[in-house]
Protein backbone atom coordinates (compact mmCIF):
# COMPACT_ATOMS: atom_id res chain seq x y z
CA UNK A 1 0.00 0.00 0.00
CA UNK A 2 2.86 2.37 0.59
CA UNK A 3 3.67 2.34 -3.12
CA UNK A 4 0.12 3.02 -4.32
CA UNK A 5 -1.74 6.31 -4.49
CA UNK A 6 -4.83 4.58 -3.07
CA UNK A 7 -5.41 4.44 0.70
CA UNK A 8 -6.23 0.76 0.77
CA UNK A 9 -6.67 -2.47 -1.15
CA UNK A 10 -9.43 -4.92 -1.97
CA UNK A 11 -9.35 -8.45 -0.58
CA UNK A 12 -10.63 -11.08 -2.99
CA UNK A 13 -11.03 -14.83 -2.78
CA UNK A 14 -9.39 -17.30 -5.15
CA UNK A 15 -12.14 -16.67 -7.74
CA UNK A 16 -11.62 -12.91 -7.63
CA UNK A 17 -14.83 -12.28 -5.70
CA UNK A 18 -14.69 -9.20 -3.51
CA UNK A 19 -14.88 -10.10 0.18
CA UNK A 20 -13.43 -7.10 2.02
CA UNK A 21 -11.26 -4.03 1.94
CA UNK A 22 -8.17 -3.20 3.98
CA UNK A 23 -7.58 0.49 4.47
CA UNK A 24 -4.61 2.38 5.83
CA UNK A 25 -6.78 3.01 8.91
CA UNK A 26 -7.16 -0.74 9.45
CA UNK A 27 -3.40 -1.22 9.32
CA UNK A 28 -2.81 1.75 11.60
CA UNK A 29 -5.25 0.22 14.10
CA UNK A 30 -3.24 -3.02 14.09
CA UNK A 31 0.07 -1.18 14.44
CA UNK A 32 -1.33 0.88 17.30
CA UNK A 33 -2.05 -2.32 19.25
CA UNK A 34 1.59 -3.35 18.87
CA UNK A 35 0.84 -6.36 16.67
CA UNK A 36 3.22 -7.32 13.87
CA UNK A 37 1.38 -6.79 10.57
CA UNK A 38 3.70 -9.20 8.78
CA UNK A 39 2.46 -12.00 11.04
CA UNK A 40 -1.24 -11.41 10.31
CA UNK A 41 -3.50 -12.60 7.52
CA UNK A 42 -5.71 -10.27 5.51
CA UNK A 43 -8.70 -11.81 7.31
CA UNK A 44 -7.31 -10.66 10.66
CA UNK A 45 -6.95 -7.07 9.42
CA UNK A 46 -9.83 -6.52 7.00
CA UNK A 47 -13.15 -4.90 7.77
CA UNK A 48 -15.89 -7.50 7.48
CA UNK A 49 -18.59 -5.04 6.35
CA UNK A 50 -17.43 -4.39 2.81
CA UNK A 51 -18.86 -1.75 0.51
CA UNK A 52 -18.57 -1.78 -3.27
CA UNK A 53 -20.49 -0.32 -6.17
CA UNK A 54 -21.49 -1.90 -9.47
CA UNK A 55 -19.81 -0.59 -12.60
CA UNK A 56 -23.18 0.54 -13.99
CA UNK A 57 -23.79 2.94 -11.08
CA UNK A 58 -24.00 6.61 -11.88
CA UNK A 59 -21.43 9.16 -10.82
CA UNK A 60 -24.00 10.62 -8.45
CA UNK A 61 -24.61 7.20 -6.83
CA UNK A 62 -20.88 6.73 -6.34
CA UNK A 63 -20.52 10.19 -4.81
CA UNK A 64 -23.43 9.56 -2.43
CA UNK A 65 -22.05 6.20 -1.32
CA UNK A 66 -18.51 7.42 -0.77
CA UNK A 67 -19.80 10.49 1.07
CA UNK A 68 -22.33 8.76 3.33
CA UNK A 69 -20.05 5.82 4.16
CA UNK A 70 -17.08 8.18 4.73
CA UNK A 71 -14.92 6.16 2.34
CA UNK A 72 -11.58 7.20 0.92
CA UNK A 73 -11.82 4.69 -1.90
CA UNK A 74 -14.70 2.71 -3.40
CA UNK A 75 -14.21 -0.70 -5.04
CA UNK A 76 -16.04 -1.13 -8.36
CA UNK A 77 -17.37 -4.57 -9.19
CA UNK A 78 -18.75 -6.48 -12.14
CA UNK A 79 -20.47 -9.81 -11.42
CA UNK A 80 -19.03 -9.83 -7.87
CA UNK A 81 -15.47 -9.38 -9.16
CA UNK A 82 -13.55 -6.19 -8.42
CA UNK A 83 -12.49 -4.50 -11.63
CA UNK A 84 -10.99 -1.41 -10.02
CA UNK A 85 -11.44 1.29 -7.42
CA UNK A 86 -12.34 4.95 -7.49
CA UNK A 87 -11.12 7.50 -5.00
CA UNK A 88 -12.79 10.71 -3.93
CA UNK A 89 -10.32 12.51 -6.19
CA UNK A 90 -11.35 10.32 -9.16
CA UNK A 91 -15.00 11.22 -8.56
CA UNK A 92 -14.17 14.91 -8.26
CA UNK A 93 -12.17 14.85 -11.49
CA UNK A 94 -15.02 13.07 -13.29
CA UNK A 95 -17.62 15.47 -11.90
CA UNK A 96 -15.79 18.55 -13.17
CA UNK A 97 -15.10 16.98 -16.55
CA UNK A 98 -11.48 15.82 -16.36
CA UNK A 99 -12.37 12.26 -17.30
CA UNK A 100 -12.93 9.10 -15.37
CA UNK A 101 -11.08 5.85 -14.92
CA UNK A 102 -10.60 3.05 -12.44
CA UNK A 103 -7.50 2.48 -10.40
CA UNK A 104 -6.11 -0.96 -9.69
CA UNK A 105 -6.88 -1.86 -6.09
Long-range contacts (C-beta under 8 A, 24 or more apart in sequence): 1-27, 4-105, 5-87, 5-103, 6-73, 6-85, 6-87, 6-103, 6-105, 7-72, 7-73, 7-87, 8-72, 8-73, 8-105, 9-105, 10-75, 10-82, 10-85, 10-105, 11-42, 11-43, 11-46, 12-81, 12-82, 15-81, 16-81, 16-82, 17-80, 17-81, 18-50, 18-52, 18-75, 18-77, 18-80, 18-81, 18-82, 19-46, 19-50, 20-46, 20-47, 20-48, 20-50, 21-46, 21-47, 21-50, 21-51, 21-73, 21-75, 22-46, 22-47, 23-47, 23-72, 23-73, 24-72, 50-75, 51-75, 52-76, 52-77, 52-82, 53-77, 54-78, 55-83, 59-91, 59-94, 59-95, 59-100, 62-86, 62-91, 63-91, 63-95, 66-91, 73-103, 73-105, 75-105, 76-102
